[in-house]
Amino acid sequence: MRDVSIIGIGQTQVGEHWETSLRHLAYYALRDAMMDAGVERVDALVVGNMLSGEVSAQAHLGALIADFAGMRGVEAVKIEAACASGAAAVRQGILGVASGMQDIVAVIGVEKMTDDVGSKVTAGLASAADADYEAVHGISFVGLNALVMRRYMYEYELKHEDFAPFSVNAHANGARNPNAMFRRPITEKTFLNAGMVADPISLFDASPMCDGAAAVILCPTELAKQFSDKSVRIAASTIATDTLAIHDRKNPIWLQAAEDSARQAYKLSGYTPADIDFFELHDAFTIMSALSLEACGFAEPGQGTRLAKDGDITLSGKIPICTMGGLKSRGHPVGATGVYQIVETALQLRGEAGENQLPNARVGMAQNIGGSGATIVTHILTREN
């Protein structure tokens, strides 16, 4: 198997793109990534998306985007793994290059959620849960996460305000990200005064529905220098699964798939949690920030909120998270989120994160969660020079 590097990145601003189609969003991100890499053609195109069939009435995105981007005839497929579709697509692209089947692969994550902001989107998101044993009872996806958060708070005797630092940190970082949906910092008071969505999850515990696209260009590491002097090597790409339904898990407040995929990633890369300079985690809800930090070895069970309270998750902390705003502030266009995380990790390692740049960032980890933790994809990236 060959080592794989990222030689090009591209992204659109996250927001409500009512006048921009799904295919246009994908094309803009792909165009920018190809220009960044200096390539005019790719061997394959992999698209990560979750909701196009339900919300935009458009499936078959691989062929659609290949055609629209002027790549008619190229191998192109769509990958779906709920909210982890983006990172799962990146992993498929990595496997294609690592195996030697392709040399240049483009991976795009794209989602258009605001074509319908009503029950259709809510129902689409609920399809990431178990249709027969969870969604059939009418529970929404935010409702499932609220149950997990309530149980976590009960087990560890926490209050809602203990989760405020996660949201405050995300919005502080997103305020300095030109591609973020919400570019305004918030205070703890703002967090505490927010309206409730599904108790105990309030408006500032949850990420928004939005549109966006991000893309990366992959090639063998041995060829990367031919295209870019700022390539980023993929040190590990892993994926693990857990039960789809939360009630089937031995411990509903432990992300077993996060632990498993992170453990595999550490083994493949040779790194440990102590070696990770920053962590682009999946903060779709503040509870997921705490659970991810614990499952990946950065905090003991029940101590994830302590890291946040002590300031360890900020840009100047021990393990900075969501350095460009995360899902909460940058936005969560579900099928594209995993690729945004990879793009943002690459920006940090290339020294191009602007006002949010971390000093001497050399090893970054990104983790994308599908459903309530049923599919979790972990990537570790390193700076080439």
Residue pairs with C-beta under 8 A, 6 or more apart in sequence:
1 98
1 99
2 97
2 98
2 99
2 100
2 220
2 221
2 222
3 98
3 220
3 221
3 222
3 233
3 234
4 94
4 97
4 98
4 218
4 219
4 220
4 221
4 233
4 234
4 237
5 218
5 219
5 220
5 221
5 224
5 231
5 232
5 233
5 234
5 384
6 216
6 217
6 218
6 231
6 232
6 233
6 234
6 342
6 346
6 381
7 36
7 37
7 38
7 39
7 217
7 218
7 219
7 224
7 227
7 228
7 231
8 33
8 34
8 35
8 36
8 37
8 38
8 39
8 215
8 216
8 217
8 227
8 228
9 32
9 33
9 36
9 214
9 215
9 216
9 217
9 342
9 343
9 346
9 347
10 28
10 29
10 30
10 31
10 32
10 33
10 34
10 35
10 36
10 214
10 215
10 216
10 343
11 29
11 32
11 179
11 212
11 213
11 214
11 215
11 340
11 343
12 25
12 28
12 29
12 179
12 212
12 213
12 214
13 178
13 179
13 180
13 181
13 212
14 179
14 180
14 181
14 210
14 211
14 212
14 330
14 331
14 333
14 340
15 181
15 210
15 211
15 212
15 331
16 114
16 210
16 211
17 25
17 112
17 114
17 211
17 212
18 114
20 211
21 112
22 52
22 56
22 58
22 61
22 110
22 111
22 112
22 115
23 64
23 65
23 68
24 68
25 110
25 112
25 211
25 212
25 213
26 47
26 61
26 65
26 68
26 69
26 108
26 110
26 213
26 215
27 65
27 68
27 69
28 213
29 108
29 110
29 213
29 214
29 215
30 45
30 65
30 69
30 106
30 108
30 213
30 215
31 69
32 215
33 106
33 215
33 216
33 217
34 40
34 42
34 106
34 217
36 217
36 228
37 217
37 219
37 227
37 228
38 227
38 228
39 104
39 217
39 227
41 71
41 74
41 104
42 71
42 74
42 102
42 104
42 105
42 106
42 217
43 74
43 75
43 96
43 102
43 103
43 104
43 105
44 74
44 75
44 76
44 93
44 96
44 102
44 105
44 106
45 62
45 65
45 66
45 69
45 71
45 74
45 75
45 76
45 77
45 105
45 106
45 107
45 108
46 62
46 76
46 77
46 79
46 89
46 90
46 92
46 93
46 96
46 105
46 106
46 107
46 108
47 61
47 62
47 65
47 76
47 77
47 78
47 79
47 89
47 107
47 108
47 109
47 110
48 78
48 79
48 80
48 81
48 85
48 86
48 87
48 88
48 89
48 90
48 107
48 108
48 109
48 110
48 335
48 336
48 338
48 339
49 61
49 78
49 79
49 80
49 85
49 109
49 110
49 111
49 335
49 336
50 80
50 82
50 83
50 85
50 111
50 124
50 128
50 334
50 335
51 111
51 112
51 113
51 121
51 124
51 125
51 334
51 335
52 58
52 59
52 61
52 78
52 110
52 111
52 112
52 335
53 59
54 120
54 121
54 123
54 124
54 127
55 112
55 113
55 115
55 116
55 120
55 121
55 124
56 112
56 115
58 64
59 78
60 78
61 78
61 110
62 76
62 77
62 78
63 76
65 76
65 108
65 110
66 72
66 73
66 74
66 76
75 102
77 92
79 85
79 88
79 89
79 92
80 88
80 335
81 87
81 88
81 370
81 375
81 377
82 127
82 128
82 334
82 370
82 371
82 374
82 375
83 128
83 282
83 284
83 332
83 334
83 335
83 337
83 338
83 368
83 369
83 370
83 371
84 239
84 338
84 368
84 369
84 370
84 371
84 375
84 376
84 377
85 109
85 334
85 335
85 338
85 370
86 109
86 214
86 335
86 336
86 337
86 338
86 339
86 340
86 341
86 342
86 368
87 239
87 338
87 339
87 341
87 342
87 366
87 367
87 368
87 377
87 379
88 239
88 338
88 368
88 370
88 375
88 377
89 107
89 108
89 109
89 338
89 339
90 107
90 109
90 216
90 218
90 237
90 338
90 339
90 342
90 377
90 379
91 237
91 238
91 239
91 377
91 379
92 107
93 105
93 106
93 107
93 216
93 218
94 218
94 234
94 237
95 237
96 102
96 105
96 218
97 103
97 104
97 105
97 218
97 219
97 220
103 219
103 220
103 223
104 217
104 218
104 219
105 217
105 218
105 219
106 215
106 216
106 217
106 218
107 215
107 216
107 217
107 218
107 339
108 213
108 214
108 215
108 339
109 213
109 214
109 215
109 333
109 335
109 336
109 337
109 338
109 339
109 340
110 212
110 213
110 333
110 335
110 336
111 211
111 212
111 213
111 333
111 334
111 335
111 336
111 337
112 211
112 333
113 121
113 209
113 210
113 211
113 333
113 334
114 209
114 210
114 211
117 209
121 209
122 140
122 141
125 140
125 141
125 334
126 134
126 135
126 139
126 140
126 141
127 135
128 141
128 370
128 371
128 372
128 374
129 135
129 139
129 141
129 144
129 244
129 245
129 371
129 372
130 244
130 245
133 245
133 247
134 144
134 244
134 245
134 246
134 247
140 198
141 372
142 197
142 198
142 201
142 206
142 285
143 198
144 246
144 372
145 198
145 201
145 284
145 285
145 287
145 288
145 372
146 197
146 198
146 199
146 200
146 201
147 246
147 252
148 246
148 252
148 253
148 287
148 291
148 372
149 163
149 200
149 201
149 205
149 285
149 286
149 287
150 199
150 200
151 252
151 253
152 158
152 253
152 287
152 290
152 291
152 302
153 159
153 160
153 162
153 200
155 253
155 302
156 302
158 305
160 192
160 200
160 202
161 188
161 191
161 192
162 305
162 308
162 309
163 205
163 286
163 287
163 289
163 290
163 305
163 308
164 188
164 191
164 192
164 204
165 188
165 305
165 308
165 309
165 311
165 313
166 283
166 286
166 289
166 290
166 305
166 308
166 313
166 328
167 186
167 191
167 204
167 205
167 286
167 328
168 185
168 186
168 187
168 188
168 191
169 308
169 313
169 314
169 321
169 322
170 283
170 322
170 325
170 326
170 327
170 328
170 329
171 182
171 184
171 185
171 186
171 325
171 328
171 329
172 185
172 314
173 315
173 322
173 323
173 324
173 325
173 326
173 329
173 356
174 180
174 181
174 182
174 183
174 324
174 325
174 326
174 328
174 329
174 330
175 183
175 184
175 185
175 325
175 329
176 183
176 354
176 355
176 356
177 183
177 324
177 325
177 329
177 330
177 354
177 356
178 354
179 324
179 330
180 324
180 325
180 329
180 330
180 331
181 208
181 210
181 329
181 330
181 331
182 208
182 325
182 328
182 329
182 330
182 331
183 329
186 204
190 204
191 202
191 204
194 202
194 203
194 204
194 205
195 202
195 203
196 202
196 203
197 203
197 205
197 206
201 285
201 286
201 287
204 328
205 285
205 286
205 287
206 284
206 285
206 328
207 283
207 284
207 285
207 326
207 327
207 328
207 331
207 332
208 331
208 332
209 332
210 331
210 332
210 333
211 333
212 331
212 333
212 336
212 340
213 333
213 336
214 336
214 339
214 340
214 342
214 343
215 339
215 343
216 339
216 342
216 343
216 346
218 234
219 227
221 231
221 233
221 384
224 231
224 233
224 384
225 231
230 350
230 384
231 384
232 345
232 346
232 349
232 350
232 381
232 382
232 383
232 384
233 381
233 382
233 383
233 384
234 379
234 380
234 381
235 268
235 269
235 270
235 271
235 363
235 380
235 381
235 382
236 264
236 265
236 266
236 268
236 269
236 271
236 378
236 379
236 380
237 265
237 268
237 377
237 378
237 379
238 261
238 262
238 264
238 265
238 268
238 377
238 378
238 379
239 261
239 375
239 376
239 377
239 378
240 256
240 257
240 258
240 260
240 261
240 264
240 375
240 376
241 257
241 374
241 375
241 376
242 249
242 255
242 256
242 257
242 373
242 374
242 376
243 249
243 374
244 371
244 374
246 252
246 372
246 373
249 256
250 256
253 291
254 291
254 294
254 295
254 301
255 288
255 291
255 292
255 294
255 295
255 369
255 373
255 376
256 295
256 373
257 373
257 374
257 375
257 376
258 291
258 292
258 295
258 296
258 367
258 369
258 373
258 376
258 378
259 295
259 296
260 376
261 367
261 376
261 377
261 378
262 295
262 296
262 297
262 365
262 367
262 378
264 378
265 365
265 378
265 379
265 380
266 272
266 273
266 297
266 380
268 380
269 380
269 382
271 363
271 380
272 297
273 296
273 297
273 298
273 319
275 363
276 298
276 319
276 363
276 364
276 365
276 380
277 320
277 348
277 358
277 360
277 361
277 362
277 363
277 364
278 319
278 320
278 321
278 323
278 345
278 348
278 358
278 361
278 364
278 365
279 292
279 293
279 296
279 298
279 319
279 320
279 321
279 364
279 365
279 366
279 367
280 321
280 322
280 323
280 324
280 326
280 341
280 344
280 345
280 364
280 365
280 366
280 367
281 288
281 289
281 292
281 293
281 296
281 321
281 322
281 326
281 366
281 367
282 288
282 292
282 327
282 337
282 341
282 367
282 368
282 369
283 289
283 292
283 321
283 322
283 326
283 327
283 328
284 327
284 332
284 369
286 328
288 369
289 304
289 308
289 313
289 321
289 322
290 299
290 304
290 305
290 308
291 304
291 373
292 304
292 367
292 369
293 299
293 304
293 307
293 313
293 319
293 321
294 300
294 301
294 302
294 303
294 304
296 365
296 367
296 378
298 304
298 307
298 319
299 306
299 307
307 313
307 317
307 318
307 319
310 317
311 317
312 318
312 319
313 319
313 320
313 321
313 322
314 320
315 323
315 356
315 358
320 358
322 328
322 329
322 330
323 344
323 348
323 353
323 356
323 358
324 330
324 344
324 347
324 353
324 356
325 331
327 337
330 340
330 344
333 340
337 368
338 366
338 368
338 377
341 366
341 367
341 368
342 366
342 379
342 381
344 353
344 366
345 364
345 365
345 366
345 379
345 381
346 381
347 353
348 356
348 357
348 358
348 361
348 364
349 361
349 362
349 364
349 381
349 382
349 383
350 383
351 357
351 361
361 383
362 382
362 383
363 380
363 381
363 382
363 383
364 380
364 381
364 382
365 378
365 379
365 380
365 381
366 378
366 379
366 381
367 376
367 377
367 378
367 379
368 376
368 377
369 375
369 376
370 376
370 377
